[in-house]
Amino acid sequence: MSNIIGIIFIAIGLVFDFFGCLGLVRLPDVYNRLQASTKCVTLGTCSILFGTFLIVGVSATGVKALICATFLLLTAPVSAHALARGAHKSGVRLWEKSVVDKYQEDGELK
């Protein structure tokens, strides 16, 4: 039973990774692409790693998969935020049809 659930998690992760990669190619600016890549890593890759843990079980490989998933969950959003803030500070413009710029609304970056 855990093998079937693990395969389902891996399939869901592959779908998220596929659409995340598609977003990297299709989205218009760096900020949208960062969002797509962050979703791809946090939801897709972590789902694949969790599915691997469910299939393998509590072994060296399974524990490593959980540790990697935890590391990705903690670091991917932080790194995407740092990249977006750095891009905004260096003057990378938003897509012309963007509706909101929270960094601009908050004033000068500190």
C-alpha positions in Angstrom: 0.0 0.0 0.0 2.8 2.4 0.8 4.3 1.7 -2.6 1.2 2.8 -4.4 1.0 6.0 -2.3 4.7 6.6 -2.9 4.2 6.2 -6.7 1.3 8.7 -6.5 3.5 11.2 -4.7 6.2 10.8 -7.3 3.7 11.2 -10.1 2.4 14.4 -8.5 5.9 15.7 -8.1 6.7 15.0 -11.7 3.7 16.9 -12.8 4.7 19.9 -10.6 8.2 19.7 -12.0 7.0 19.6 -15.6 4.7 22.7 -15.1 7.5 24.5 -13.2 9.9 23.9 -16.1 7.2 25.0 -18.5 6.8 28.2 -16.5 10.5 28.9 -16.7 10.2 28.9 -20.4 6.8 30.6 -20.8 6.6 33.3 -18.1 7.5 36.9 -19.0 9.8 38.2 -16.4 12.3 37.2 -13.7 9.9 37.5 -10.9 7.3 35.2 -12.4 10.0 32.7 -13.3 11.3 32.8 -9.8 7.8 31.9 -8.5 7.5 29.1 -11.0 10.9 27.6 -10.1 10.2 27.9 -6.4 6.9 26.0 -6.7 8.7 23.5 -8.9 11.3 22.8 -6.2 9.1 23.0 -3.1 6.1 21.1 -4.4 7.6 18.9 -7.1 10.9 17.8 -5.9 9.9 17.5 -2.3 6.9 15.4 -3.4 9.3 13.1 -5.3 11.6 12.8 -2.3 8.7 12.0 0.0 7.4 9.4 -2.4 10.9 7.9 -2.4 10.8 7.8 1.4 7.4 6.0 1.3 8.7 3.4 -1.1 12.1 2.8 0.5 11.0 3.1 4.1 13.1 4.0 7.1 16.5 3.2 5.7 19.6 5.2 4.9 18.1 6.3 1.5 14.7 7.1 3.0 16.2 9.3 5.8 18.4 11.1 3.3 15.4 11.8 1.1 13.6 13.3 4.1 16.6 15.4 5.1 16.9 16.7 1.5 13.2 17.5 1.4 13.4 19.4 4.7 16.5 21.3 3.4 14.7 22.2 0.2 11.5 23.3 2.1 13.6 25.6 4.2 16.0 27.1 1.7 14.1 27.4 -1.6 11.6 30.1 -0.6 14.3 32.1 1.2 16.7 32.0 -1.8 13.9 33.0 -4.2 13.0 35.9 -2.0 16.7 37.0 -1.8 17.0 36.7 -5.6 13.8 38.7 -6.2 14.9 41.4 -3.7 18.3 41.6 -5.3 16.8 41.8 -8.8 14.5 44.6 -7.7 17.3 46.6 -6.0 19.4 46.3 -9.1 16.7 47.7 -11.3 15.2 44.7 -13.1 11.8 45.9 -14.2 8.6 44.1 -13.8 6.5 42.9 -16.7 4.6 45.8 -18.2 1.3 44.1 -17.4 2.1 43.5 -13.7 -0.5 44.8 -11.3 1.3 45.2 -8.0 4.9 46.0 -6.9 5.0 45.6 -3.1 8.7 46.6 -2.9 7.9 49.9 -4.6 4.8 50.4 -2.4 6.9 49.9 0.8 9.2 52.6 -0.3 13.0 52.4 -0.6 14.5 49.1 0.3 16.5 49.1 3.5 
